[in-house]
Structures are given as structure tokens and as C-alpha cells.
């Protein structure tokens, strides 16, 4: 069943199997002389084996993923040659799906023609992004090149009567190859020196006898035998009689006693104003042998240590040995327990238990005896972003409120968020303010233009952004700007905004275009936070969504599986869909979700047993995924069709609300995040998968011109919240 489901998923993604049985060229019995074999096993990050080089011309590709190659789990794998990267050859269309349980027993073949250059291959199953490699193809026709290049070396410089090079010697390397050609030359200094690519003559100016080793590699992979040249560098004539100046520093993490925890790093420096520093040496302990100093010395052993050091210049002057002393101690047991948190709410209560006027929320945290100590406490008010807690939080806005709180210790352990909920009523029992709009964003955003002004609560107990009414349908921009000026004049008089903030909000209002012809709002709220609104949506597939007290909905909290919440009341053609989403995934792991658009009625496809897959197969998913690792489709991507990196989309802190707008006109998709255009996609049938997906409707491969909208639930660990879902037909 697992294999069948995965095979269906892979076919949906366009991963088609190519085998000898299905290739007309194989039926003729003709097979390429060159056989290239890839194998896969249980690993999801590496092929078990893969060729590195090949010769241009016909080749038989063999891909096996079976019990014989080490696959004990039944996991399918693919072998795909990339065709869209300009850095590599793109003339081989190859996409093989191999499953130990398939008709071929997991072993498949394909006939291809390779051209000189490099091919990039990889596994296209989501989550296998590291399963990849490069195949280098060399020119054929002249027989296989098995002869290594010939390398030579020449040492030059000013020599004295003894043949020693005075001051420095320069080593020039060269190589020839009559076969596939020289790929590169490498060199190493000394018997134990690391091999390095040769790009220019190697200059050696350290006084003493030296050995430079060298070798060459051709494009067929042949390596010449290692050779070497030996020479001596002598100090130039000098009246320098002053030894170098030396010093040393010790670095590392210290405890309160000044001891280094786990490791100390000793860095030695030397300078010489005469002939220059020739050598630096160090020794560990009073009896330790002197060793060449090539980089910082790391001392891990627990105990008190002495590191001695000295230097000589090129005239032979030696500095007196010096030393540094320090102590290394073992790190204390690792703290893996997060702090314990507590909360109290204080204030005057009425007979209903509501706090009159305001409520003061005090959060406490304790990391316990032996812990690393509390590093910080954070709180979130009514589903807003987590903020640093430095003093009791006074909540004076009438209404129902929820404060979430958590603490982090110095070892990086963060406690699970806890919440406390309460109701605040105005003095005299005045009900919660009837604000024109709901806008809990951190700054005042007019339309899609961020003014940068804090969206603070005003004297009317409504936030500034709620008084702007930018979601109302204004008949002209002049009327909207007059309204904004009236609001700002009152707020400035009350001391809520200053002159700079007044100008910033006014500027944002002008730039928003609200009220201009064609720019009226006209959005219909299809998820407004009420139970009535939430009840109009339908859930299909796994997972679930829950309605929160603040009007938002959260996915994946009660049961697992892939599913979708969709709005079945009507289909939309050209539209602008606006909503807010927030990554509430546990810990530091980024959650995965998405917004589905333009998919057909999910119950009208009896051939698809899982109705949630109708949106995936026949609609488009606009991705929500801020993780720097994992799936290559990040926030703003049109999944399977158009990728967007995090650098283009921008990333907000986890637990922070994001504004999202998906604008679809004809087959042109525009995705905005927090007012910034992060992706544009033309749905003209071209897909990111190779080969294109076979289950697309329509003769030209494009998706439907109209359809429904929905929200994805990915799993119980992919916790994402949504709110304020609005749509306008264009």
C-alpha cells in the first residue's frame, strides 16, 4: 500500500519510469557498448553507487533500486537528469522511477546519447534534495585515454656559490597530455603538505631546505606519478642582529573562575622589522618537543597547561622562548530542561470576573538548581508576535484577551508556550469598542503600503490601523484621504501620533491608491473569525483546523495527515485573495502549508479517491514554507511549477503574522508578502518537473481558468494559523 501510494504521488509529480521493456529502441535488440550503472538502497541522501565519468556517444543507463542493492524499506527512488541548468548539459531527457516492488523488480534501463561536458543528476522525490551528483563526459572516437600527463618543474632565483637560492626560490610547473588534455596541475610543499591546485609559480622564501611535490591530471582521470624538486633557500646578506618580537593569546569560553571550558585556543604571532620572520615554533608542556607553528593550537585535555613559543628571522636570529599558562576544565553536564514558567493576572474584577479598566499580567520563569539560568522571557498578546518581556504587561483594551508566554535558558532550551485568558471591560461597564476594522498588525499598513508607524491602541480603544478603514470601498481617493486626515488630526491632538508619524501615515495613504478608479477595495470576507463564517468551509482529507478565541484558525493541532479546508460556496475566475498567516510550528522548526487556488469541485472526481488531492492535481498551491532547508519550494512558490528562494520572499520571525495576497488575472499569478511582490508566474503549461506532469487538464497543459480556494494542513508538526481571509473578483 505504501509503495502504491508513493507511486501515485510520483506519477502526479511527473516522475515517469523509463525501462528497457518500454523503450522501442530496446525492442530492436541494439544496445550501447557503454553501460553506466546507478544503484540505490535505504539511504535517502546518497545513491549507493554512481559513475563519475563516461565517453561521449551511445550509452545504456542502468538504474537499480532493489533488495539486491540494499533497499530493505521499499522506498522508491528516482534518477533524473536536469535539463534547465545552463551550467550543465541539458540534452538527455531521463527520469526513471525504480521501486523494489515494481514489475521490473526495481531494475530499469534506458538508451541515451551523451555529449562531451557535464550532466547533473538527482532524485526528484521531495525530501531527497541531497541525492545528487555530476557525470563528466569526455570526447570519444580516439579510443579510451589511459596515459597520464607528463609534468615538469623548473626552479629559478638568484643563487650563491653553493647553489642555494638567496632570499627566495620560484617553482614553475607545466604539463602536457596528448590524449584527453590536461585537466589540472597540483603541488604540495613538504613531505606532509596538502595538495593544492597550481595556478602560478610557487614562491618559497623561508630559509632552509624544501621539497615541492607535483603531479598532473588529465580530463580522462589519469594521474601522473608524483615527482618532486628539492632546493635550499639561504638568507640574504644582512646586518640584522635583532630577533623577532613574539606574543601569544589564549581564547575560549571561560567559567566564573577564569578556566577554559572544554578547549583553549592559543594563537602565536611574531614580527620582525629586519629580514622578516622565518619560522615560528611551539611546544606543549615543559618537556614537549618543538613543532612548526602553522595555525592556532587547540588544547582539549583537562588540566593546567603551558604552551611555549619562539621564532627566528631569516638572518638566523632566534627569539628567547616565552610561554603562556592556562587551565582547561570539563564542561558541566548539558542543560536539556527548559525553564518553568508561571503567570499571574491582577486587577479589579466585576461580578462576572472581568477586569475593570485594565489587567496586569506578570510572568515568572525559573531554570531550577543546576540549570544554565534564564536567558529571556517572551510574551504574545492576542496571537501577535512574541516580544521580549521586561516588565508586567498592562492590557487596557476592552474585550477578550489571551497572553501566551515562554522562557529560554542560556543553554537554548525554550519552554512550551502556556496561555492565560481573561476579559477586560471599560470602567462603568462600557462594552468593547466597535472598531471599524480588525487590524492587530504591528505597524500601520494602508492597503499594501507599510508606514512604519506602530499600530498602537488609541484613546477610543481601537488601533490606528482600525480607524483608517482601508478595507472599505471608497468612491474616490480624495474622499479616502480626507477621512485619513480627519483621523490623524484627532490622533495628533490626543497625542497618539507625532508630526513625523502623521506625515508617514498620510504618505502611505496617498501611495496606497485606495479610492482611485479600479483600486476600490470591494473584498468579501469569507473567513472573518466567527463560528458562522468558519462553518461555511468544508474539510477534506487528513489533519484538521481549529477555530481560536481570537478569530484565527490553526492547522495540524489535533490529528495528522495531509488535508485541506476549502470554501465551497462559489468558484472564482480572476481574483485577488488576501489573508494573514503565521508560522506556529513547534520549537525552531519551520512549518509547511499553502494556499490552493483554481481547483475544481473536489467531489466531482470519482477517479481520485482522496478528494484533497484534487486541489493538488488540478489547481495550484502557493507555498507557505520559511525553512532554510528541506523542500526547494519556499514561501511564494507555485508548487511544482515555479520556485522562489527565501532571499526573494523575505523571512519574518516565527510567530509573526504575514500579509499574503495572491492575485490571478487570466493565467498570470502575482504573489505579495507583506506588501512586497515576491513572485510572478505565467501558467502557460511549463512546469518545474521534468518531464511535465501527465495529469494536467486542458489541451495546452494549463490549469483551469476558474475554481475554488482552500487552505492546506500538512501534518501535526506543521502548525500554521490563518485569519482575515478576503477575496475580490477582478
N, C-alpha and C positions, 0 to 999 in steps of 0.2 A: 504493500500500500504506500509506504514511504517513497519507494522508488517510482511508483506510478505518479504520485502527486508531484514529485520533483520533476519528473519528465514532462508533465503537463505544464508546470511553471516554466521550464526551459524552452519548451516549444512556444509558449506565449511570448517569451522574451526574444524569440527568433533564433534560438540555438539549434540548428538543424544538423542531423547526423549525416555524414558522408561516409560510405563504406564501399568496399570493392564490389559487393553484391549489387549496389545501386548505381554504379558508375558505368556508363556504356563503354567507356574506354577499357574497363577491366574485362568486359564480356568478350572482347576480341582476343584475350589472352596475352596481349602485349603488355609487358611490364618494364619499367625503367630499370637500368642496370644499377642505379644508385638507390639504396634503401636507407631511409632515415627513420629512426625509431624513438618515439617518446613513450614513457610509461608513467603511470600514476598509481598511488596507493591510498593509505589512510590520511596522509598529510593534506591539509587544506592550504598550505603556504608554499609548497615546493613539489615539482614533479620528481618522481623517483629517479628518472634518468632522462637526458635530453641531449641531442647532438649539439656541438658547438660550431662546427664548420661543415661546409659542403662545397661541391663543384657545380658551376653553372650548367644547366641542362635539365633533361628529364630526371625525375626522382619519384620514388614510391614513398609516400608518407605512411608510417605505421604508428597508430596510437592505441595503446592497450591500457585499460583500467579494469583489472580483474583480480580474482583471488590469487592468481599466479604472480601478479606483480605487487602483492601486498595489501590489497584492498579487502579488509575484513568487515567494514561497516556498511557496504552497499552504496556509499556516497558516489553520485555521478560526478564526472569531471569533463571539462571541455579542452580542446586545443584549438585556439583561434589565432589566425594571422591578422595583425592590424593592417588596415588599408587607408587610414585617414591621417597618419602622422607623417609629415613631409620629411622627417629625419630618416625614415626607413623606406625600403621598397614597399610598394602597395599593389603589386601586380598578381598576387596569389590570393584568390578567394577561398579560404579554408576555415571551416567551422565544424569540428567534429565533436559530437556528444557521445561519450562512452560510459556505459553503466554495466557493472558485473552481471546484472540480471537481464540485459537486453538480448535480442535474437542472435547477435554475434558473440555473446559471452564477454562483451567488453573490449573486443579487439576489432579495430576498423582500419581500413586502408584507403588511400586516395592517391591518384596520379596527378602530379603538378609539374610545372616547368619553372625552374629557378633561374634568376638572372643575377649577375655579379652585384654585390652590395650586401646590405644587412636587412634581415627581416626581424620584426618584433612580434613575439608570440605571447599569449597569456590565456588565462582561464576566464571565461565571461560569466560564470555563476556569481551572483552577488555575494560578497564576503571573501572572495578569493583574489583580491587585488594584488597580493604579493606573489601569486603563482604565475611567473613570467620569465622571459629570457630573450636572448638575441642569437640568431643563427647567421653566421658570416659566410657568404658565398663568394668563392674566388673564380677567376676565369678558367674554363675548361679547354679542351681541344689540344693542348700540348702534352697531355699525359700528366699524371699526378706529380707535383713538385715534392721531392723527398730530400733535396740537397739544401743544407743550411747555408746561410750567407757567409761571406768571408769578411772578417773585421780586422782593422789595423789601428794602431795607436802611434802617435808621434809626440815626444816631449820636447818643448822648446823653452828657452830662457837664457839669461846671462850666466855662464859657467866660470868657475875659478879653475886654477891649475889642477885641482884634484877631481875635476868633472862634476863638482857639486853646483847646484843651481843657487845663485846668490839672490836672496830676498824672496823669490817665488819661482814656481815652475808651472807651465801651462801644458795640459794634456789634451790634444786634439784627436778625436776618434772618427773613423769612417768605416763604411761597409758597402759591399756590392753583392748583388744576387741576380743571377741570370734566369731564374725561374719566375716565381710569382712576384718578386720585387721585395725590397727591404721594407718592413713594417716599422721597426724602431731599433734604436741602439740604447743599451743600458750600461751603467757603470756603478761601481761601488768602491769606496775608499777603505782600505784596510782589509784584513782577513775576515772580520766580522761585520763590516759595514753593509747596510741595506742597499739593495739595487734601486737605482734611480734612473728616470728617463734622461737621455743625453740630448741636450738642446744647443749647447755652446761649449767651447773649450773649458775644461775644468782647471781652475786656478788654485794651486796649493801653496800657501805662504807660511805654513807652520814649520819652524826649524826642526829638522830631524829626517829620518829615513821613512819613506812612504811607499805603499803599494796601491796601484789603481788597477782594479779588475774590470774587464769589459766583455761584452757579448752582443750579438745582434740576432734579431728575429725577423723572418720573412712573413709574407701575407698568408702562406700555407701553414704557418705554425711551427716551422723548423727553427731550432735554436742552435746557434754556433757554439762550439766548445769554449768554455771560459778561458780567457787569456789575461795576462797582466803585464804591467811595466813597473819597475822599481827604480827609485831615484832618491837623492838626498837634497834637501834644501838647507843651505847654510845662511847664517845671519850676515847681513851686510856689514861692512866696516863701520864702526860707530864708537864714539867716546861715551856712550850711555853706561853709567855705573850705578844707576838708581833702580832698585827693584820695584815691581808693580805695587800699587795700593790694593788691598783686598778688604772685603767685608762680607758679612753673611746675615741673612734674616731668617726667622722661623715663623711660619704661618700655619694656621689651622684653627679648628673650633676649640675654644677653651671652656673649662668649667670654672666655677667660682674661685677655685684655688689657683687658677692660672695654669693648670695642667692641660695638655692637648688630648682631646677625646679621639681615640681610635688611631689617629695619624697626625704626624707633624711633617711639614714640608720645609726643607732647608734650601734656600736659594743663595748661591755664592756669586759674587761679582768681583771683577778685577779691572783695573785701568792702568795704563802706562803712557806717559807723555813722551817717552823717548822712542825706542824702537817698536813698541807695541807689545801687547800680551801674546805670549807664545802658547803656554799651557796653563790650565787650572786643574788642580787635583784635590781630592778629598779622601778622608779615611774616617770610618765609624769606630769609635772606641779608642782607648789609649794604645792598643796593640794592633788595630786594624790596618790592613795593607792599603797603601796609597793607590787610588784609582783615577783614571781620567774623568774630569767633570764635564758632562755633556748636557746636563739639564738638571732641574730641581731634584733633590734627593728626598724620597718619601720614606719615612721611618714609621713602621706599623707596630713593632714589637713593644709590648707593655713594659715600662721601666724607665729609669733615668739614663739618658744617652749623652755622649759627647761626640760631636762631629768636628773633626779637624780639617783645615783647608789651607792651601798655599798656591802660589802662582810664580811663573818665571816669565821673563820677557825674551825677546828674540836676540838680545845681546848676551843671554845666559845669566842675567841677574835673578836670583831667587829670593822671594819674599819669605820672611820668617813665618813659620806655621802659627795659625791662630785657631781658636775653637769657639763653639757655642754649645751650651748645655741646656737640656730641657727634659721634661718628663711626659711620657705617653701613658694614659690610663684607658682602661676599657670603658666603652660606652655603657651607661646604665641600662637596665632592661627596657626594651622598647615599650612605649606607652601606646596601647591599642584601644584604650577605653575613652570614649568621648565624655565631655563634662556632663554633669547632671544639671538640669535647669529647673527653675521654678518661676512662678508669676503670682502677683497679687494685683487686684483691682480695687482702688479706693475711690470714695466719693459719697455724696449724699444720695440716698435712694428714695424713690417714692413707693407707694403701696404695691405697685406692680413689679418692684425690683429693678426698675430702670434708674440709671444715674441721671440726676437732675443737673443740667448745665454742662458738666464735664465728668470724665472719668480719668483717673491717673493710673497708668499701667506700669508696674515696677517688675523688671525681670532680674533674676539672680542666676548665677552659674557657679558651680564648684567642681574642680577637677579631682578632688579627693587626695588622700595621703599617698605620696609616691607618684602622683601624676606629673605631667610636664608643666601644668599650670594653664589657666585660662588665657588664651591669646586675644579673644574678642567675642562679643555678643552681638547678634543681629536681630532685627525685627522687621516684620512686614505688616502693613496696615491695609486691611481690606483687599488682600490679593495683590498689593503693589509690590515693587521690588524690595529686596532685603536691604536695609540700611543699617549703618553702624549704630549700636545702642550705647549711648554715653550718659544718659540721664532718663528718669522716668518720662514716659510718653503721655502727654495730656491730650485726650481726644474730646473735642468740644463740639463736634458736628453731630446734630441730632440724627438718629437713625440706628440701625443695627450694624454693629461693627465686629470684626474678627481680627485679632492680633496674633500672628504666628511668630515664634521666636526659636532661636537655636544658638548654640555656642560652639566655638572651635578652640581646641587647646594648642599648645606650642608644638605638639607632635603632628598636627594636621588633622586630628580626629574631630569630626563635626557631628554633633548630636542630631538625632532625628527631629524635625520641626514639630513643636507642640503648639496648640492654639488655645486661646481663650476668647469667648464671645460674650457680648453684652450689648445693652441698648442704652443710648443717651437720648434724653428728651430735653427740650429747651426749658428754661425757667418759666413757671406758670403753666406748664403742660402743653406748650405750643408744639404741634406735630413737626415732623421732619420737613425741611424746606422743599417746596415744589419747584425744583430747578428745571429750567427749560430743556436741558440735555443731561446725559450722563457722561462724564469725562474725568476719569481718575488718572490720566497720564501725568507724568512728572512735569512736563513743560506745556506751555500754551501753544497748541498746534492748530493753525487756522487752515482748514482744508487739508492740504498736504504740506504746508509751509510751517516749519518749526521756528517760533520766535525766540526760543531760548529762555523765555521768562518762566520762572517757577509757577506751576499751576496751583497756587495756594488757595486756601479757603478764604472767602470774603466775609464781610460783616453779615451778609444775607445767608451765610452758611452754605452757599453754593460756591463751587470753584470757579476761577476766572474763565476757564475754557467752557464751562457750562452756561455762562452768561453770554458768550459770544454768539451762540446759536448758528454755528457754521454748517450744521446739517439741515437747517430749514431751507425751504425752496424760496429764494429771494428773487423778486421780479426784475431787479436791476442792481448793478454793483453800487451805484450811488446810494441807494436805499440801505444796502448792507453796510457800507462804510459809515453812513450817518448813524446807524444803530451801534456800530462798534465804538464810534466817537462818544456817543451818549454813555455807553457802559464805562469806557475808560475815564471820561470826565468825572463820573461819580466815584470810581475806584481811586483815582488820584486824589480827589478831595478827601476821601476817607483814609488816605494813607496806605492803601493796599499796594499800589504801584507807584514808582517814582517816574521822573521825566524820561529817563533812558528807557525804562520798561514800557512806558506809554508809547514812545516812538517805535520801539521794536514790534509791539503787537499791531500797531497801525500799519507798519510796513508789511508785515506778514499778511494782513487782511487785504492790502492792495495787490500783493503778489499772488494771492490765492486764486484770483479770477472769479471768486464767488459772485453771482449775480449777473455776470456777463452773458450775452446770448450763447446758448449751448453749454453754459457752465453752471446752470442751476443744479441743486443737489438732486432732489427727486428720488432719493433712495428709499426703498421699502425695508423695514426691519423684519427679518424673518427669524431672528433669534434675539429677543430683547431681554432675556433673563427671567422671564416669568414662566411659571409652570404651564400656562396655556400655550405660550409660544413654543416651549420645549416639546410639548405633547404633539405638535404638528409634524415633528420629524419622526422618521422611522429608522430603526436599527436593523442591519442585516449582518450575518457572519459572526465571527468571534468577538471577544472583547466587549466593552460597554462604555457608555458615557454617563456621568452623574451630574445632576444639577446642584450647584453650590449655593449657599445662602447669599453670596454677593451677586448672583445672577450669571456667573460664568459656568461653563461645563468643563469637566475634566475627564480625560480618556484613560483607559487601562488600569483603573484602580481596583477593580473587583474581580475580574476574570480575564484570562488570557486569550490569545488568538488574534487573527487579523480580521478586522471588520470595518464597518462604515456606518455613519449616521448620515442619512440623506433627506432632502426636502422634496417630498413627492407632490406638492401642490401644483407645480407647473414647471414647464421647460423654458429655458432661456436661450435666445439666439445671441445677438450682440449685447454685451452687458459689461458693467463694472461691478465687481464683487468686492466689498470691503469687510474686513473683520480684524479682530485683535487676537493674537496667540501668544502663549507664554510657555517656555520650556520648564516643566516642573519635575524633570527626571530625578531619580534619587542620586544623592552624592554628587560627584563631578561628571557623571556620565551624561552626555547629551542625548535627549530623546528624539525619536524619529516619528514623523507624522506627515500629513499632507492634506491638500485641498483638491477634491475631484471636481472636474467641470465637464460639461457637454457629454454626458454619458446617457444612454437610453434607459427606458424603464427596466429596472433590474429584474422584474418578474416575467418579462416577455421573452426570455431566452432560455427555453427548456433544455437546450443543449448544454447549458452551463449550470452544473449542479450547485455551485457556490455563487449566490447572487452578488456577493461583494466583488467578485472578480469581473462582473460586467463593467463596472466603472474602470477597472484596470485595463481590460482588453479593448474597450470601445470608447473610452473617454481619455482625458489627460489628467495626470496628477501633478500639481505644482507642489514641489517638495518643501518640507519643513525639517531641517536637519543641520544643526550648527556644529556637529562633531568634526574636529580636525582629522579624524581617522575614519576608517570603515568605508561605507558606501561612497562611491565617487560622485553621487548626485547630492549636492548641498542645497541649502535654502535658496529658493528661487528657480531651481532646475525644473524643467519639464521632464519628468522621469522617463528614461528610456529614449528620449529624443534630443534633449539639449541640456548640456551641463553648465553649471555656474560654480565657481570656486568661492570659498569663504571670503577671499580678499575683495571680490566684487560685491558680495552681498552684505558684508559687514556683519559683525557679531556683537550682540548685546549680552550683558551678564545674565546667567541663568536666573530664572525667577523674575524676569523683566518683561513687561508687556511690549509687544511689537505690533505696529500697524501694518497691515497687508492689504494691497489692492491688486486684484487680478482683472485686467481689462482685456476683453476679447472683441475684436472687430473683424468680421469676415473670418479669415484664417490667420490673423495676426494677433499674437498674445504679448501683452506687456505686464511685467510683474514689478510692483513697487514695494519696497520695505522701508517703513518709517519715512515715507515721502521721497525716497531715492529710487530711481529706475535701476533695477539690478539685472533685468533680463528682458530680451525681446526675442520672440520665436515665431517664425513663419511656418505654419503647418501645411507644407506642400508635399508631404509624403516621404521626405528624407528622414531617416531615423538614425539614432546613435548606434543601434545594434547592427552587426554585420553577420549574416545577411539581414535585410529588412524583415520585420515581423510579418508572418504569413497570415495573421488573422485580422488584418485591418479591413474595415468595411470600405466600400466605395471603389470605383474603378481606378482612381488615381492614388490610392493609398492614404488619402486624407481622412481625418476624423469627421464626425457629424457636425453639421452647421448649427445645431442647437441640441440642448439636452438638459439634464438635471445637475444639481450641485450637491456635494457631500463633503464630510469631514472624516478623515481616516483615524482609526485606532490600530496601532501597530502591535503592541504587546503590553503585558502588565508592567514592564520596566520602562516602556516608552510613554511616560506620563506627560501629556500636553494639555493645556487648558485653552479654551476659545471663549470669546464673548463678542457681543455687539456685531452680529452678522447682518450685513445690509447689502441689498442688490438693487441696481438700477438698469433698466433696459436702455440701450443706446440706439 
